[in-house]
Amino acid sequence: MANTPYKLDLVVARVNGQDKVTLYAGDVERVTWTRGSGQILTGGRVGVMVRGGAARFQELEQGDVGHPGPRRREVTRSTRSAKTGERGRPLRDLRAS
């Protein structure tokens, strides 16, 4: 199965105290999920954390899909850097318009 690149727009909105994250391809809504503030979603090469209606992104060196828990102790250098503020690029904010 070949990898297919997609260009998606991500919109984060604050709804009833939770962050609603929606991915759009053009004007078509493709994926929507609601998360508690501060939860981290990762997949492929990009991690997304939503908090207070804003999204922060970090490019990952190693894909890690799933909820962090006792069974998953895999931490990428970029993720660790984002937590400690040491190496790597700073996280960027994307505010919903």
Biotite code that builds the C-alpha atoms (Angstrom):
import biotite.structure as struc

atoms = struc.array([
    struc.Atom([0.000, 0.000, 0.000], chain_id="A", res_id=1, res_name="MET", atom_name="CA", element="C"),
    struc.Atom([1.569, 3.267, -1.115], chain_id="A", res_id=2, res_name="ALA", atom_name="CA", element="C"),
    struc.Atom([1.534, 6.389, 1.019], chain_id="A", res_id=3, res_name="ASN", atom_name="CA", element="C"),
    struc.Atom([-0.714, 9.096, -0.384], chain_id="A", res_id=4, res_name="THR", atom_name="CA", element="C"),
    struc.Atom([-0.032, 12.669, 0.720], chain_id="A", res_id=5, res_name="PRO", atom_name="CA", element="C"),
    struc.Atom([-3.035, 14.842, 1.581], chain_id="A", res_id=6, res_name="TYR", atom_name="CA", element="C"),
    struc.Atom([-3.265, 18.573, 2.162], chain_id="A", res_id=7, res_name="LYS", atom_name="CA", element="C"),
    struc.Atom([-5.824, 19.212, 4.900], chain_id="A", res_id=8, res_name="LEU", atom_name="CA", element="C"),
    struc.Atom([-6.967, 22.311, 6.764], chain_id="A", res_id=9, res_name="ASP", atom_name="CA", element="C"),
    struc.Atom([-7.281, 21.953, 10.531], chain_id="A", res_id=10, res_name="LEU", atom_name="CA", element="C"),
    struc.Atom([-9.750, 24.078, 12.508], chain_id="A", res_id=11, res_name="VAL", atom_name="CA", element="C"),
    struc.Atom([-9.925, 24.091, 16.314], chain_id="A", res_id=12, res_name="VAL", atom_name="CA", element="C"),
    struc.Atom([-12.983, 25.521, 18.072], chain_id="A", res_id=13, res_name="ALA", atom_name="CA", element="C"),
    struc.Atom([-13.904, 25.674, 21.750], chain_id="A", res_id=14, res_name="ARG", atom_name="CA", element="C"),
    struc.Atom([-17.291, 23.922, 22.281], chain_id="A", res_id=15, res_name="VAL", atom_name="CA", element="C"),
    struc.Atom([-18.818, 23.365, 25.747], chain_id="A", res_id=16, res_name="ASN", atom_name="CA", element="C"),
    struc.Atom([-15.422, 23.482, 27.456], chain_id="A", res_id=17, res_name="GLY", atom_name="CA", element="C"),
    struc.Atom([-13.791, 21.008, 25.068], chain_id="A", res_id=18, res_name="GLN", atom_name="CA", element="C"),
    struc.Atom([-11.699, 21.437, 21.929], chain_id="A", res_id=19, res_name="ASP", atom_name="CA", element="C"),
    struc.Atom([-13.436, 20.379, 18.701], chain_id="A", res_id=20, res_name="LYS", atom_name="CA", element="C"),
    struc.Atom([-10.873, 19.543, 16.008], chain_id="A", res_id=21, res_name="VAL", atom_name="CA", element="C"),
    struc.Atom([-12.003, 19.295, 12.378], chain_id="A", res_id=22, res_name="THR", atom_name="CA", element="C"),
    struc.Atom([-9.950, 18.376, 9.310], chain_id="A", res_id=23, res_name="LEU", atom_name="CA", element="C"),
    struc.Atom([-11.130, 19.706, 5.939], chain_id="A", res_id=24, res_name="TYR", atom_name="CA", element="C"),
    struc.Atom([-10.095, 18.750, 2.394], chain_id="A", res_id=25, res_name="ALA", atom_name="CA", element="C"),
    struc.Atom([-11.069, 21.879, 0.483], chain_id="A", res_id=26, res_name="GLY", atom_name="CA", element="C"),
    struc.Atom([-14.563, 22.717, 1.760], chain_id="A", res_id=27, res_name="ASP", atom_name="CA", element="C"),
    struc.Atom([-15.385, 19.104, 2.677], chain_id="A", res_id=28, res_name="VAL", atom_name="CA", element="C"),
    struc.Atom([-15.292, 18.074, 6.348], chain_id="A", res_id=29, res_name="GLU", atom_name="CA", element="C"),
    struc.Atom([-13.301, 14.821, 6.551], chain_id="A", res_id=30, res_name="ARG", atom_name="CA", element="C"),
    struc.Atom([-12.668, 14.104, 10.241], chain_id="A", res_id=31, res_name="VAL", atom_name="CA", element="C"),
    struc.Atom([-14.019, 15.661, 13.439], chain_id="A", res_id=32, res_name="THR", atom_name="CA", element="C"),
    struc.Atom([-13.239, 14.754, 17.021], chain_id="A", res_id=33, res_name="TRP", atom_name="CA", element="C"),
    struc.Atom([-13.683, 16.376, 20.411], chain_id="A", res_id=34, res_name="THR", atom_name="CA", element="C"),
    struc.Atom([-10.940, 16.164, 23.017], chain_id="A", res_id=35, res_name="ARG", atom_name="CA", element="C"),
    struc.Atom([-10.411, 17.371, 26.525], chain_id="A", res_id=36, res_name="GLY", atom_name="CA", element="C"),
    struc.Atom([-8.001, 20.267, 26.749], chain_id="A", res_id=37, res_name="SER", atom_name="CA", element="C"),
    struc.Atom([-4.307, 19.384, 26.652], chain_id="A", res_id=38, res_name="GLY", atom_name="CA", element="C"),
    struc.Atom([-4.626, 15.907, 25.137], chain_id="A", res_id=39, res_name="GLN", atom_name="CA", element="C"),
    struc.Atom([-2.042, 15.056, 22.508], chain_id="A", res_id=40, res_name="ILE", atom_name="CA", element="C"),
    struc.Atom([-2.900, 13.374, 19.202], chain_id="A", res_id=41, res_name="LEU", atom_name="CA", element="C"),
    struc.Atom([-0.095, 11.983, 17.073], chain_id="A", res_id=42, res_name="THR", atom_name="CA", element="C"),
    struc.Atom([0.085, 10.176, 13.780], chain_id="A", res_id=43, res_name="GLY", atom_name="CA", element="C"),
    struc.Atom([2.466, 9.911, 10.882], chain_id="A", res_id=44, res_name="GLY", atom_name="CA", element="C"),
    struc.Atom([5.030, 12.675, 11.277], chain_id="A", res_id=45, res_name="ARG", atom_name="CA", element="C"),
    struc.Atom([3.018, 15.389, 13.020], chain_id="A", res_id=46, res_name="VAL", atom_name="CA", element="C"),
    struc.Atom([1.736, 15.637, 16.569], chain_id="A", res_id=47, res_name="GLY", atom_name="CA", element="C"),
    struc.Atom([-1.140, 17.966, 17.453], chain_id="A", res_id=48, res_name="VAL", atom_name="CA", element="C"),
    struc.Atom([-2.020, 19.210, 20.932], chain_id="A", res_id=49, res_name="MET", atom_name="CA", element="C"),
    struc.Atom([-5.184, 21.256, 21.435], chain_id="A", res_id=50, res_name="VAL", atom_name="CA", element="C"),
    struc.Atom([-5.762, 23.545, 24.397], chain_id="A", res_id=51, res_name="ARG", atom_name="CA", element="C"),
    struc.Atom([-8.247, 26.372, 24.835], chain_id="A", res_id=52, res_name="GLY", atom_name="CA", element="C"),
    struc.Atom([-9.302, 26.489, 21.184], chain_id="A", res_id=53, res_name="GLY", atom_name="CA", element="C"),
    struc.Atom([-5.716, 26.566, 19.862], chain_id="A", res_id=54, res_name="ALA", atom_name="CA", element="C"),
    struc.Atom([-3.681, 23.827, 18.187], chain_id="A", res_id=55, res_name="ALA", atom_name="CA", element="C"),
    struc.Atom([0.049, 23.301, 18.565], chain_id="A", res_id=56, res_name="ARG", atom_name="CA", element="C"),
    struc.Atom([2.030, 21.212, 16.121], chain_id="A", res_id=57, res_name="PHE", atom_name="CA", element="C"),
    struc.Atom([5.350, 19.403, 16.376], chain_id="A", res_id=58, res_name="GLN", atom_name="CA", element="C"),
    struc.Atom([7.009, 17.400, 13.624], chain_id="A", res_id=59, res_name="GLU", atom_name="CA", element="C"),
    struc.Atom([7.887, 13.954, 14.944], chain_id="A", res_id=60, res_name="LEU", atom_name="CA", element="C"),
    struc.Atom([10.931, 11.927, 14.047], chain_id="A", res_id=61, res_name="GLU", atom_name="CA", element="C"),
    struc.Atom([9.067, 8.670, 14.498], chain_id="A", res_id=62, res_name="GLN", atom_name="CA", element="C"),
    struc.Atom([5.352, 8.072, 14.019], chain_id="A", res_id=63, res_name="GLY", atom_name="CA", element="C"),
    struc.Atom([3.480, 7.007, 17.132], chain_id="A", res_id=64, res_name="ASP", atom_name="CA", element="C"),
    struc.Atom([-0.279, 6.589, 16.823], chain_id="A", res_id=65, res_name="VAL", atom_name="CA", element="C"),
    struc.Atom([-2.308, 5.967, 19.931], chain_id="A", res_id=66, res_name="GLY", atom_name="CA", element="C"),
    struc.Atom([-3.036, 7.281, 23.376], chain_id="A", res_id=67, res_name="HIS", atom_name="CA", element="C"),
    struc.Atom([0.044, 7.475, 25.609], chain_id="A", res_id=68, res_name="PRO", atom_name="CA", element="C"),
    struc.Atom([-0.328, 5.000, 28.417], chain_id="A", res_id=69, res_name="GLY", atom_name="CA", element="C"),
    struc.Atom([1.502, 2.358, 30.424], chain_id="A", res_id=70, res_name="PRO", atom_name="CA", element="C"),
    struc.Atom([1.755, 0.076, 27.383], chain_id="A", res_id=71, res_name="ARG", atom_name="CA", element="C"),
    struc.Atom([3.225, 2.817, 25.144], chain_id="A", res_id=72, res_name="ARG", atom_name="CA", element="C"),
    struc.Atom([6.427, 4.321, 26.496], chain_id="A", res_id=73, res_name="ARG", atom_name="CA", element="C"),
    struc.Atom([7.819, 5.356, 23.131], chain_id="A", res_id=74, res_name="GLU", atom_name="CA", element="C"),
    struc.Atom([8.880, 9.025, 23.193], chain_id="A", res_id=75, res_name="VAL", atom_name="CA", element="C"),
    struc.Atom([10.390, 10.726, 20.186], chain_id="A", res_id=76, res_name="THR", atom_name="CA", element="C"),
    struc.Atom([13.164, 13.277, 20.499], chain_id="A", res_id=77, res_name="ARG", atom_name="CA", element="C"),
    struc.Atom([10.880, 16.019, 19.128], chain_id="A", res_id=78, res_name="SER", atom_name="CA", element="C"),
    struc.Atom([8.146, 15.178, 21.612], chain_id="A", res_id=79, res_name="THR", atom_name="CA", element="C"),
    struc.Atom([10.623, 15.156, 24.486], chain_id="A", res_id=80, res_name="ARG", atom_name="CA", element="C"),
    struc.Atom([12.054, 18.470, 23.276], chain_id="A", res_id=81, res_name="SER", atom_name="CA", element="C"),
    struc.Atom([8.602, 20.031, 23.215], chain_id="A", res_id=82, res_name="ALA", atom_name="CA", element="C"),
    struc.Atom([8.069, 19.032, 26.836], chain_id="A", res_id=83, res_name="LYS", atom_name="CA", element="C"),
    struc.Atom([11.450, 20.199, 28.115], chain_id="A", res_id=84, res_name="THR", atom_name="CA", element="C"),
    struc.Atom([11.892, 23.205, 25.837], chain_id="A", res_id=85, res_name="GLY", atom_name="CA", element="C"),
    struc.Atom([15.394, 22.067, 24.941], chain_id="A", res_id=86, res_name="GLU", atom_name="CA", element="C"),
    struc.Atom([15.977, 21.097, 21.297], chain_id="A", res_id=87, res_name="ARG", atom_name="CA", element="C"),
    struc.Atom([13.862, 21.376, 18.192], chain_id="A", res_id=88, res_name="GLY", atom_name="CA", element="C"),
    struc.Atom([11.691, 24.001, 16.642], chain_id="A", res_id=89, res_name="ARG", atom_name="CA", element="C"),
    struc.Atom([9.231, 25.916, 18.817], chain_id="A", res_id=90, res_name="PRO", atom_name="CA", element="C"),
    struc.Atom([5.596, 24.884, 18.637], chain_id="A", res_id=91, res_name="LEU", atom_name="CA", element="C"),
    struc.Atom([3.353, 27.042, 16.453], chain_id="A", res_id=92, res_name="ARG", atom_name="CA", element="C"),
    struc.Atom([-0.119, 28.247, 17.436], chain_id="A", res_id=93, res_name="ASP", atom_name="CA", element="C"),
    struc.Atom([-3.017, 28.055, 14.997], chain_id="A", res_id=94, res_name="LEU", atom_name="CA", element="C"),
    struc.Atom([-6.029, 29.968, 16.228], chain_id="A", res_id=95, res_name="ARG", atom_name="CA", element="C"),
    struc.Atom([-9.489, 29.195, 14.849], chain_id="A", res_id=96, res_name="ALA", atom_name="CA", element="C"),
    struc.Atom([-10.846, 32.130, 12.865], chain_id="A", res_id=97, res_name="SER", atom_name="CA", element="C"),
])
